[in-house]
Amino acid sequence: MPTGAEYKARISGYNWDDLINLWSEIELGNTKTVGWDKGKALEYLVLRAFQLDGADVTWPYSVYRDRKELEQIDGVVYADGLACLIECKDTSEAIKFEPIAKLKSQLLRRPTSTVASVFSRNGFTESTETLTISIAPHNVFLWTGSEIYYCLQNKCICRGLIKKYRFCVEQGLPNYNITIEAIP
Protein backbone atom coordinates (compact mmCIF):
# COMPACT_ATOMS: atom_id res chain seq x y z
CA MET A 1 0.00 0.00 0.00
CA PRO A 2 1.43 3.43 -0.94
CA THR A 3 2.24 5.89 1.82
CA GLY A 4 0.45 9.19 2.36
CA ALA A 5 3.43 10.99 0.85
CA GLU A 6 3.22 8.79 -2.25
CA TYR A 7 -0.52 9.46 -2.63
CA LYS A 8 0.07 13.18 -2.17
CA ALA A 9 2.85 13.17 -4.78
CA ARG A 10 0.63 11.29 -7.23
CA ILE A 11 -2.45 13.51 -6.81
CA SER A 12 -0.35 16.69 -6.98
CA GLY A 13 0.09 16.09 -10.70
CA TYR A 14 -3.66 15.91 -11.33
CA ASN A 15 -5.55 18.76 -13.00
CA TRP A 16 -9.34 19.22 -13.10
CA ASP A 17 -9.74 16.86 -16.08
CA ASP A 18 -7.67 14.20 -14.32
CA LEU A 19 -9.89 14.55 -11.25
CA ILE A 20 -13.01 14.10 -13.38
CA ASN A 21 -11.51 10.92 -14.85
CA LEU A 22 -10.58 9.67 -11.37
CA TRP A 23 -14.12 10.45 -10.20
CA SER A 24 -15.45 8.21 -12.98
CA GLU A 25 -13.29 5.35 -11.66
CA ILE A 26 -14.46 6.03 -8.09
CA GLU A 27 -18.11 5.89 -9.20
CA LEU A 28 -17.46 2.57 -10.92
CA GLY A 29 -15.56 1.17 -7.94
CA ASN A 30 -12.46 0.72 -10.13
CA THR A 31 -9.91 2.67 -8.09
CA LYS A 32 -7.74 -0.39 -7.41
CA THR A 33 -7.21 -0.89 -11.16
CA VAL A 34 -5.84 2.68 -11.46
CA GLY A 35 -3.50 2.38 -8.47
CA TRP A 36 -5.58 3.72 -5.58
CA ASP A 37 -6.48 1.70 -2.50
CA LYS A 38 -10.10 1.62 -1.33
CA GLY A 39 -11.19 5.02 -0.07
CA LYS A 40 -7.88 6.77 -0.73
CA ALA A 41 -8.81 8.00 -4.21
CA LEU A 42 -11.84 9.93 -2.90
CA GLU A 43 -9.88 11.44 0.01
CA TYR A 44 -7.12 12.73 -2.21
CA LEU A 45 -9.48 13.76 -5.03
CA VAL A 46 -11.49 16.00 -2.68
CA LEU A 47 -8.39 17.58 -1.17
CA ARG A 48 -6.79 18.14 -4.57
CA ALA A 49 -9.99 19.78 -5.86
CA PHE A 50 -9.89 22.20 -2.93
CA GLN A 51 -6.21 22.85 -3.58
CA LEU A 52 -6.78 23.51 -7.29
CA ASP A 53 -9.60 25.88 -6.33
CA GLY A 54 -7.26 27.94 -4.13
CA ALA A 55 -7.73 26.49 -0.63
CA ASP A 56 -4.87 25.70 1.72
CA VAL A 57 -4.90 21.95 2.34
CA THR A 58 -3.65 19.76 5.15
CA TRP A 59 -3.34 16.23 3.79
CA PRO A 60 -4.53 13.14 5.74
CA TYR A 61 -2.91 12.74 9.15
CA SER A 62 -3.33 11.14 12.56
CA VAL A 63 -3.53 12.83 15.95
CA TYR A 64 -1.52 11.17 18.72
CA ARG A 65 -1.40 11.57 22.47
CA ASP A 66 1.04 9.62 24.62
CA ARG A 67 2.06 7.71 21.48
CA LYS A 68 -1.49 6.45 20.98
CA GLU A 69 -3.51 7.35 17.92
CA LEU A 70 -6.58 9.33 18.99
CA GLU A 71 -8.03 10.01 15.57
CA GLN A 72 -7.35 9.86 11.86
CA ILE A 73 -8.30 12.95 9.88
CA ASP A 74 -8.91 12.65 6.12
CA GLY A 75 -7.78 16.26 5.69
CA VAL A 76 -8.42 19.89 6.53
CA VAL A 77 -9.10 22.75 4.15
CA TYR A 78 -8.85 26.47 4.80
CA ALA A 79 -10.93 28.49 2.37
CA ASP A 80 -12.36 32.00 2.53
CA GLY A 81 -11.91 32.21 6.30
CA LEU A 82 -13.34 28.77 7.05
CA ALA A 83 -11.44 25.89 8.62
CA CYS A 84 -13.09 22.63 7.59
CA LEU A 85 -12.30 19.04 8.62
CA ILE A 86 -12.81 16.61 5.75
CA GLU A 87 -14.23 13.09 5.98
CA CYS A 88 -14.67 10.97 2.84
CA LYS A 89 -16.75 7.81 2.51
CA ASP A 90 -16.37 5.76 -0.65
CA THR A 91 -18.96 3.05 -0.15
CA SER A 92 -21.60 1.46 -2.33
CA GLU A 93 -24.27 2.16 0.30
CA ALA A 94 -25.69 5.41 1.63
CA ILE A 95 -23.85 6.56 4.74
CA LYS A 96 -25.37 6.06 8.18
CA PHE A 97 -25.02 8.60 11.01
CA GLU A 98 -21.89 7.18 12.70
CA PRO A 99 -19.32 9.18 10.65
CA ILE A 100 -21.24 12.40 11.38
CA ALA A 101 -21.36 11.59 15.10
CA LYS A 102 -17.61 10.91 15.03
CA LEU A 103 -16.96 14.24 13.29
CA LYS A 104 -19.12 16.10 15.81
CA SER A 105 -16.99 14.58 18.56
CA GLN A 106 -13.80 15.63 16.76
CA LEU A 107 -15.16 19.16 16.37
CA LEU A 108 -15.64 19.39 20.15
CA ARG A 109 -11.84 19.27 20.51
CA ARG A 110 -11.32 22.18 18.11
CA PRO A 111 -12.09 25.90 18.03
CA THR A 112 -15.84 26.50 17.83
CA SER A 113 -15.50 28.20 14.44
CA THR A 114 -14.28 24.94 12.85
CA VAL A 115 -16.76 23.14 10.58
CA ALA A 116 -16.64 19.75 8.88
CA SER A 117 -17.76 18.19 5.61
CA VAL A 118 -18.58 14.57 4.85
CA PHE A 119 -18.20 13.58 1.20
CA SER A 120 -20.08 10.42 0.25
CA ARG A 121 -20.01 8.76 -3.14
CA ASN A 122 -23.49 7.35 -2.59
CA GLY A 123 -25.13 9.90 -0.34
CA PHE A 124 -26.71 9.48 3.05
CA THR A 125 -29.59 7.55 4.53
CA GLU A 126 -32.78 9.47 5.22
CA SER A 127 -32.28 8.97 8.97
CA THR A 128 -28.74 10.36 8.68
CA GLU A 129 -30.04 13.52 7.02
CA THR A 130 -32.78 13.84 9.64
CA LEU A 131 -30.34 13.42 12.54
CA THR A 132 -27.82 15.81 10.99
CA ILE A 133 -30.53 18.45 10.76
CA SER A 134 -31.87 17.69 14.25
CA ILE A 135 -28.66 17.73 16.30
CA ALA A 136 -27.13 21.12 17.02
CA PRO A 137 -24.81 22.72 16.39
CA HIS A 138 -25.09 22.51 12.62
CA ASN A 139 -21.39 22.29 11.86
CA VAL A 140 -21.18 19.21 9.61
CA PHE A 141 -22.10 19.63 5.95
CA LEU A 142 -23.17 16.70 3.76
CA TRP A 143 -21.83 16.33 0.21
CA THR A 144 -23.25 13.78 -2.24
CA GLY A 145 -21.63 12.27 -5.30
CA SER A 146 -23.60 14.53 -7.62
CA GLU A 147 -22.28 17.57 -5.74
CA ILE A 148 -18.70 16.31 -5.98
CA TYR A 149 -19.09 15.84 -9.73
CA TYR A 150 -20.73 19.27 -10.09
CA CYS A 151 -17.80 20.93 -8.30
CA LEU A 152 -15.27 19.10 -10.44
CA GLN A 153 -17.03 20.09 -13.66
CA ASN A 154 -17.44 23.72 -12.60
CA LYS A 155 -14.16 24.08 -10.67
CA CYS A 156 -16.07 25.49 -7.71
CA ILE A 157 -15.58 23.33 -4.62
CA CYS A 158 -14.50 26.29 -2.43
CA ARG A 159 -17.54 28.29 -3.53
CA GLY A 160 -19.63 25.18 -2.88
CA LEU A 161 -18.35 25.04 0.69
CA ILE A 162 -19.13 28.72 1.21
CA LYS A 163 -22.60 28.23 -0.31
CA LYS A 164 -23.31 25.34 2.09
CA TYR A 165 -22.01 27.39 5.02
CA ARG A 166 -24.05 30.48 4.16
CA PHE A 167 -27.20 28.44 3.59
CA CYS A 168 -26.70 26.81 6.98
CA VAL A 169 -26.19 30.20 8.64
CA GLU A 170 -29.31 31.62 6.98
CA GLN A 171 -31.63 28.59 7.02
CA GLY A 172 -30.23 26.41 9.78
CA LEU A 173 -29.85 23.41 7.45
CA PRO A 174 -26.49 21.65 6.96
CA ASN A 175 -27.50 19.50 3.97
CA TYR A 176 -28.06 22.10 1.24
CA ASN A 177 -27.62 20.61 -2.25
CA ILE A 178 -25.39 22.99 -4.20
CA THR A 179 -26.51 21.60 -7.56
CA ILE A 180 -29.96 23.16 -7.15
CA GLU A 181 -28.84 26.55 -8.44
CA ALA A 182 -25.72 27.71 -10.24
CA ILE A 183 -22.89 28.88 -8.01
CA PRO A 184 -21.75 32.38 -9.00
C-alpha positions as CSV (number, residue, x, y, z in Angstrom):
1,M,0.0,0.0,0.0
2,P,1.4,3.4,-0.9
3,T,2.2,5.9,1.8
4,G,0.5,9.2,2.4
5,A,3.4,11.0,0.9
6,E,3.2,8.8,-2.3
7,Y,-0.5,9.5,-2.6
8,K,0.1,13.2,-2.2
9,A,2.8,13.2,-4.8
10,R,0.6,11.3,-7.2
11,I,-2.4,13.5,-6.8
12,S,-0.4,16.7,-7.0
13,G,0.1,16.1,-10.7
14,Y,-3.7,15.9,-11.3
15,N,-5.6,18.8,-13.0
16,W,-9.3,19.2,-13.1
17,D,-9.7,16.9,-16.1
18,D,-7.7,14.2,-14.3
19,L,-9.9,14.6,-11.3
20,I,-13.0,14.1,-13.4
21,N,-11.5,10.9,-14.9
22,L,-10.6,9.7,-11.4
23,W,-14.1,10.5,-10.2
24,S,-15.4,8.2,-13.0
25,E,-13.3,5.4,-11.7
26,I,-14.5,6.0,-8.1
27,E,-18.1,5.9,-9.2
28,L,-17.5,2.6,-10.9
29,G,-15.6,1.2,-7.9
30,N,-12.5,0.7,-10.1
31,T,-9.9,2.7,-8.1
32,K,-7.7,-0.4,-7.4
33,T,-7.2,-0.9,-11.2
34,V,-5.8,2.7,-11.5
35,G,-3.5,2.4,-8.5
36,W,-5.6,3.7,-5.6
37,D,-6.5,1.7,-2.5
38,K,-10.1,1.6,-1.3
39,G,-11.2,5.0,-0.1
40,K,-7.9,6.8,-0.7
41,A,-8.8,8.0,-4.2
42,L,-11.8,9.9,-2.9
43,E,-9.9,11.4,0.0
44,Y,-7.1,12.7,-2.2
45,L,-9.5,13.8,-5.0
46,V,-11.5,16.0,-2.7
47,L,-8.4,17.6,-1.2
48,R,-6.8,18.1,-4.6
49,A,-10.0,19.8,-5.9
50,F,-9.9,22.2,-2.9
51,Q,-6.2,22.9,-3.6
52,L,-6.8,23.5,-7.3
53,D,-9.6,25.9,-6.3
54,G,-7.3,27.9,-4.1
55,A,-7.7,26.5,-0.6
56,D,-4.9,25.7,1.7
57,V,-4.9,22.0,2.3
58,T,-3.6,19.8,5.2
59,W,-3.3,16.2,3.8
60,P,-4.5,13.1,5.7
61,Y,-2.9,12.7,9.1
62,S,-3.3,11.1,12.6
63,V,-3.5,12.8,16.0
64,Y,-1.5,11.2,18.7
65,R,-1.4,11.6,22.5
66,D,1.0,9.6,24.6
67,R,2.1,7.7,21.5
68,K,-1.5,6.4,21.0
69,E,-3.5,7.4,17.9
70,L,-6.6,9.3,19.0
71,E,-8.0,10.0,15.6
72,Q,-7.3,9.9,11.9
73,I,-8.3,13.0,9.9
74,D,-8.9,12.7,6.1
75,G,-7.8,16.3,5.7
76,V,-8.4,19.9,6.5
77,V,-9.1,22.7,4.1
78,Y,-8.8,26.5,4.8
79,A,-10.9,28.5,2.4
80,D,-12.4,32.0,2.5
81,G,-11.9,32.2,6.3
82,L,-13.3,28.8,7.0
83,A,-11.4,25.9,8.6
84,C,-13.1,22.6,7.6
85,L,-12.3,19.0,8.6
86,I,-12.8,16.6,5.8
87,E,-14.2,13.1,6.0
88,C,-14.7,11.0,2.8
89,K,-16.8,7.8,2.5
90,D,-16.4,5.8,-0.7
91,T,-19.0,3.1,-0.1
92,S,-21.6,1.5,-2.3
93,E,-24.3,2.2,0.3
94,A,-25.7,5.4,1.6
95,I,-23.9,6.6,4.7
96,K,-25.4,6.1,8.2
97,F,-25.0,8.6,11.0
98,E,-21.9,7.2,12.7
99,P,-19.3,9.2,10.7
100,I,-21.2,12.4,11.4
101,A,-21.4,11.6,15.1
102,K,-17.6,10.9,15.0
103,L,-17.0,14.2,13.3
104,K,-19.1,16.1,15.8
105,S,-17.0,14.6,18.6
106,Q,-13.8,15.6,16.8
107,L,-15.2,19.2,16.4
108,L,-15.6,19.4,20.1
109,R,-11.8,19.3,20.5
110,R,-11.3,22.2,18.1
111,P,-12.1,25.9,18.0
112,T,-15.8,26.5,17.8
113,S,-15.5,28.2,14.4
114,T,-14.3,24.9,12.8
115,V,-16.8,23.1,10.6
116,A,-16.6,19.8,8.9
117,S,-17.8,18.2,5.6
118,V,-18.6,14.6,4.9
119,F,-18.2,13.6,1.2
120,S,-20.1,10.4,0.2
121,R,-20.0,8.8,-3.1
122,N,-23.5,7.3,-2.6
123,G,-25.1,9.9,-0.3
124,F,-26.7,9.5,3.1
125,T,-29.6,7.5,4.5
126,E,-32.8,9.5,5.2
127,S,-32.3,9.0,9.0
128,T,-28.7,10.4,8.7
129,E,-30.0,13.5,7.0
130,T,-32.8,13.8,9.6
131,L,-30.3,13.4,12.5
132,T,-27.8,15.8,11.0
133,I,-30.5,18.5,10.8
134,S,-31.9,17.7,14.3
135,I,-28.7,17.7,16.3
136,A,-27.1,21.1,17.0
137,P,-24.8,22.7,16.4
138,H,-25.1,22.5,12.6
139,N,-21.4,22.3,11.9
140,V,-21.2,19.2,9.6
141,F,-22.1,19.6,5.9
142,L,-23.2,16.7,3.8
143,W,-21.8,16.3,0.2
144,T,-23.2,13.8,-2.2
145,G,-21.6,12.3,-5.3
146,S,-23.6,14.5,-7.6
147,E,-22.3,17.6,-5.7
148,I,-18.7,16.3,-6.0
149,Y,-19.1,15.8,-9.7
150,Y,-20.7,19.3,-10.1
151,C,-17.8,20.9,-8.3
152,L,-15.3,19.1,-10.4
153,Q,-17.0,20.1,-13.7
154,N,-17.4,23.7,-12.6
155,K,-14.2,24.1,-10.7
156,C,-16.1,25.5,-7.7
157,I,-15.6,23.3,-4.6
158,C,-14.5,26.3,-2.4
159,R,-17.5,28.3,-3.5
160,G,-19.6,25.2,-2.9
161,L,-18.4,25.0,0.7
162,I,-19.1,28.7,1.2
163,K,-22.6,28.2,-0.3
164,K,-23.3,25.3,2.1
165,Y,-22.0,27.4,5.0
166,R,-24.0,30.5,4.2
167,F,-27.2,28.4,3.6
168,C,-26.7,26.8,7.0
169,V,-26.2,30.2,8.6
170,E,-29.3,31.6,7.0
171,Q,-31.6,28.6,7.0
172,G,-30.2,26.4,9.8
173,L,-29.8,23.4,7.5
174,P,-26.5,21.6,7.0
175,N,-27.5,19.5,4.0
176,Y,-28.1,22.1,1.2
177,N,-27.6,20.6,-2.3
178,I,-25.4,23.0,-4.2
179,T,-26.5,21.6,-7.6
180,I,-30.0,23.2,-7.2
181,E,-28.8,26.5,-8.4
182,A,-25.7,27.7,-10.2
183,I,-22.9,28.9,-8.0
184,P,-21.8,32.4,-9.0
